[in-house]
Each structure stands twice: as structure tokens, then as C-alpha cells.
Amino acid sequence: MRTFLTALACTLLAAPLSAADLEPGHSTFGEKKYIEYIAGDLPLIISAPHGGRETPDDIPTRDQGVVQSDRNTQELARSIAAEIHARTGHHPHLVICRLHRQKLDCNREIAEAAAGDPIAEKAWAEYHAFLDQARATAIAASGNAFYIDLHGQNHADRRIELGYLHSHETLAKPEESLNDPAVARAGSLRRLAEKTTLSYVELLRGPRSLGALLEARGFPCTPSPERPVPNLPYFPGGYSVRRHVPADEPIAGVQIECNLTGLRDTEANRTRFATALVATLREYLAEHFALPLPQR
């Protein structure tokens, strides 16, 4: 099975998308349209693995692992992409799984993700091949890239959870421990840590951190100055961030877990968050990653 999947992924990557496919804002689909890739012309990549609604009969329902969808995260991802275009005149790369999570979980290793079904396995391979394509395109054009894996959660402590591949236990360590270079090398901000003038603990939760900038715009976050150590439960980042923020490439990233009420529950709230996130990214990426977003 692993040999088949490896060959499939290589086949997808060995046949580059055409110039028309890579036209910014243009949607390209996998074979059955279960996966959608909207090409971009910015060094920003956004994925939404758990916001799909399609439940085709030709894919069996998964009976192991998490099967609940992340409500409205597909719509939230599209709102963020639309806001980026409105503010910059350019498009991020956007990859969306249109299948319901009970059919496919693209943020898991293949065995759990597709439960052995060949159609689901192919969709999984398409999803990650599109992300590989987006990453390669963004880095080739700009020299570096930033990746957001977008999710939803309903934890009682209503806040956005920013996952940098550091566990709750790691984030609870003393500041001198968090500033150990080995901690940064293990996280998804390792490339920012190489460029910024901040200490690593400041990058994670200081007054110029991603969490602080979002909180200043009305969205509670953790880690941040107000919430330096996340309450449990907390999602630190999963398979997609580990896979698509490789240590040997000039890319940084974060898993953003968005609460439902007041953020992704209505179109107005999704738009409000999209506006705040784009303004935050403009500040954050220019300051820490030498990656300014164009002005429209």
C-alpha cells in the first residue's frame, strides 16, 4: 500500500500543473473534485482539511479517529483569501478538502486518514501534492513562504489556539528553556527565529507575537502575553504543519484553531476575523520574516 501511495504522489508531482492551472485565483481539482487548489501569486499558503461537506457513497464512512467536521472552516478560508485579494490585489495559495471528515481526514497519516479506501487515499495524495506544488511555487517566486493550516475547535476557554508544534508541556517551561535554540529548531517558526531580532519566547508570546497582534484586534489567543501557556485541551499543530514546514526549506507556519462563537459562526464574524488576520499578517511577516505584503 505504501508503495502505491508513494508512486501516486510522485506521479502527481511529476506532471506539473499547466500555466492555466497556476493562474492566480483559478481553481484546479483532483480527479473527482474532492480536492480543490486555488493557485496564488503570494508567498502565503492556506489549507482547510476539515471543512468539507461532501459524503459520497463510493467512500465508506471512517469508523476510527475523529470524524466531526470543523464547521465553516472552508468558508473561513475562502473569506481570508478574499480579504487578502481585496487588500493586496493578489491571491494566496488555497487548498481545500471538500470531503466531510467522516470520509477523509487530510491532517492525519494515510492509514488513519483514509481507512484503507483507495478513493480516499487518492484524494489524500492529491491534497498533499497540491500543497507541495503551492509550497514549491511560493518559494520559487519569493524565496520563502508562510503556511497556515486552518482548523476549528469548541473548547470551553474561548480563544484562538496557535500551534507551532510545541506541546503544552513545552510552552509551560521557564523562559530560559524556551530560548534554547533546540526548541526553535523543533518548531514551525524556526525560519522566523533565524531572521527576527526577538528572542524565541518573545516570538512565541511576546508583545509582537502573532497572538499579541491578533489580541490587539479583538481576538483572544494562546500563546500570547495574556495567555502565555495554553489551558488544556490545546492543539499544538499536527500532521500538515509537520509535513509542509520542513526544516530544510525556507518556510514557516502555524496551525490556527479558531473558536466557533464570534469568529466562524456567521459570515459577518468570518469577515471580521479575516480582516483582522490579514492586517496582523501584514505587520507580522514584514517585521519578523522580511516578507512584506503588497498594498493595493
N, C-alpha and C positions, 0 to 999 in steps of 0.2 A: 504493500500500500504506500509506504513512504517513497519508494522508487517512482511509482506512478505520479504522486503529487509533485515530487521534485521535477520530473520530466514535464509535467503540465505547466508548472510555474516558469520553467526555463523556456518553454515554447511561447508562452505569453510574452515574456520579456525579450525573446529573440526576434519577435516581429514587432518592431517599434510602431507606435501609433502614427498615422499619417499627419501631414500638416493640417488637414481639415479637422482631424480629431483633436489636435492640440490647439485649435483656435480658442483663445481665452473666452470663457463663458459658454462654450459649446459642450453639450452632453454627449458622452460616449458610454455605451452599455456593454455589459457582459453578454454572453450568448443568449440567455433567457431574460435579460433585462432585470435580473435580480440585483445587480450591482451597477451603480451609476458613478461615472467620473466626469466632473466638470473641470476642464483644464483651466489653469490660471497663468498669469504673467507677473505674479508677485512671488517673493520667496516665503510665502505663507501657505501652509497645508493644513486643512481641517478634515477630520474624519468623524463620521457618525455611525458607529457599528450597531447600535441597539434601538434605533428609532423607526425601523421598518414595520410595515403593517401587512405585507403580503403573506398569505398562508396557503401556498399551492398544494394540491393533493399529491403531486408527484414527489414531494419531500415529506418523509414521516416526521411526526412530532417528536422532538427530543424528550427522553424520559429521565435524563440525568443532567445535573448542572442547573444553573439559573435560567429560567425561561421567560421571566417577566420583561416586558419592553421598557425602555426609558422614554416615557411619554413625552411627545412633542420635541424630542431632540433632533429629529430630522428637520422639522420646521425651524427650530432654533438655529441649526447650522446654516440653513438657507437664508435666514434673516441676517446672520452675521456676514455671510458672503455678500448679500445685497447691500448692507451698510458699508462694507469695505469698498465696494464698487462705487457707491454714491459719494464716498468721501475722497476716493483716490482716482477714480476713473479706470481702475484696474481690477483684476479678479484674483482671488486666492485659488489655489487648487482645492477641490472639494470632492471627497469620496464618501459615498453613502451606500449602506446596505439597505435595500428595500424589503428584504425578508424580515418577517417577525422573528424575534429571538427564539421563539419556540421551535423554529425551523433551522436557524443558524446563529451561532454566536461568534462573530468575527474577532472578538477580543479574547480568544482562547486558542490554545494549541489545537491542531486539527482534529485530534481524536475526540476531545470534548466538544469542540465547536460544531462538528458535522455529524457526530454519532455514527460514522461509517457509511453514510449515504453518499453515493458518487456524485449526485447532482449538487448536493450541499457542499461537498468537497471542492467541486469545480468552482462554485460561487465564492467559496473561501479563498481559493487560489487567485481568482480574478480580483477580489477585493485587495489583497496584499500586493498583487502585481501592479495594480493601478497606483497604490501608494508608493511602491518602488519607482514607478515611472514619474510620479509627481515629485518625489524627492530628487531624483536624478535631474529632472528638468529644472527645478528651482535652483539647485546648487550650481548647475552648469551656467545658468543665466546670471546669478548674483554672487556666487562664491560661498554662500551659506544660506541657511533656511531655518524657519521656526515651524514646529508642528504642534497642533492642538488636537487631542483626541477628546471628543465631546461626549459627555455622559449625563445621566440624571440620577439623583438619589432622593430619598424621602426620609432622611434621618431626623430625629426629633429636634436636634440642635440645628436650626435652620441657618445654613451658611453654604457658601461655595467651598468645595474641597479641591485644593490644588495638589495634584500628585506628581512629585518629582522623583519617584522611585525610592523614596525614603520612608521607612516604616514609622509608625507612631513611636516605637521604642527609640529609633534613631533620633527623631526630632525632639524627644524628651531629654537627650543627653546635654551636658553642660556646653556652653558656647565654645570653649576651647576645643572640645572634642569635635563639634560640628565643623570647626575651621581646619581640621586635619585634611590635607589635600586628598587623602584616600576617600573621604566622604564625598567630596565633589566629583571625583572620578567615577564613583558608583551611581551618580545621579544623572538625571536627564538635562541638567543645566550646566554640565561640565564645560561646554564650549563658551557659555556666557561667563563662567567663572574664570576662564582664561583671559577674557577681554575686559571685564569690568574692573573698576577701581575699588569696589566694595569688597569687604570680607565675605566669605561664603554664608555665614549666618545672616549677614545683612541682606544678601541676595535672596535668601530663603524667606525672611520675615521682617526685614528692616523697613524703615520709612520710605524707601524707594523700591521695595519689592513689588512683585505683581499683585500680591494680596493687599498691600497697603494702598496701591493706586486704585484697585477696584473698590476697596472700602471707602476711599475718599469720594467715590462716585455713587455711594449708597448701597453697595452690595457686600454684606459681611462675608469674610473669607477666613480660611485657615490653610496653611500657616500665614500669619500676619502679625503686626505689632500688637493688635488687640487679642489675638488668639494664636500665640506662638506655637503651642503644642495642641494638636487636634484632640478633641474628645473622641472617644470610640463610640460607634464604629466610624472608621475612616478608610477611604480608598487611596492608597499611595501611588497608584499607577500600575497598569497591567501589561498584558502581552504586546499590545500595539506600540506603546511607548518604548518598551524594551527593544522591540524589533526595529522600529523605524527611527530611532535615535541612536544609531550605532556609534560606538566610541571612536571609530576611525574615520568618521565623516564630519564635515563642518555643519552640524545641525544640532539644535537644542529643542526641547519640547516640554509639554506638560499635559497631563490628563486633567481636564476640568469637569468636576462633578457638580452639576447645577441642581439646587433645590427646586421643587415644583412651585409652591405658592409664592407669588410675587415675582417670579422670574420666567418660568416656561409654561405657565398655566394658560395665559391668554396671548393673543397676538400683540396687544399693546405692551405687555410686560416683556415679551421676547424682543420687541423692537427697542424698548428702553435698555435692556441688557446689552443688546448688540451695539447700540450707540456708545454705552459706557466701555464695553470691551475694546472697541476699535480705537477710541480715544486713549485708553490705557495702553494698548499695544503700540500706538504711535510714540508715546513717551518712553515706554519700557524698552522697546527694541532699539530706538535711536540711542538711548543712554547707555545701555549695557551690551549691545551686540553690534554697534556701528551699522545698524540696519534701518535707515530712515524710510518711512512710507511716503510715497509721493502725495502732494496736495493737488486736489482737483481745482 
